[in-house]
Amino acid sequence: MKKRKTVEIAYLISAANQFLANSPDSQKGERIGFFLAVSAALHESGNYRGFSYIEGKGIVRNAGPDGSHVFPDESRRQILL
């Protein structure tokens, strides 16, 4: 029987957040897929704590004509620890 490999949750979240924040704009589809895969793993392990949009990239607060928030790129998310 093969040994199970494990990874520290904090490392996984940190690596995911680096990619979600810093990948090129052209990789929007990859960011969405990566976010969904990491979120599913966190849910399955009982470690999911939610997410927030990255200020200035994923959300611009009070920028709409009626003072609403604007979401220029909803794939720019940060997974919470």
Sequence and secondary structure as in RCSB ss.txt:
>XXXX:A:sequence
MKKRKTVEIAYLISAANQFLANSPDSQKGERIGFFLAVSAALHESGNYRGFSYIEGKGIVRNAGPDGSHVFPDES
RRQILL
>XXXX:A:secstr
        HHHHHHHHHHHHHHS GGGHHHHHHHHHHHHHHHHHHT    EEE BTTTBBTT STTS  B S TT
 EEE  
